[in-house]
Amino acid sequence: MSLVVRNLQRAVPLRRARLREKVQAVTATHGLCHLLGFTHSTEAEWQKMYQKEKQVLEELSKHTGTRLQPLSRDLF
């Protein structure tokens, strides 16, 4: 038996500095919500945390000109 793995994706250039900034703005917001007592163990808790993350990231998006989404967007 033989196995062939092919990567059929085309190369997409990424600017690491901009990616790092976005990830930090997201990882920081999510972590801050946890420090403020928000959790996402149940769907109800997730809804509250998601809304808070979304609110903060929407405000940051206005200042940075990017579209930032909560880390836990598709959790439930």
Buried (B, 14 or more C-beta within 10 A) or exposed (E): EEEEEEEEEEEEEEEEEEEEEBEEBBEEBBEEBEEEEBEBEEEEEBEBBBEBBBEBBEEBBEEBEEEBBBBBEEEE
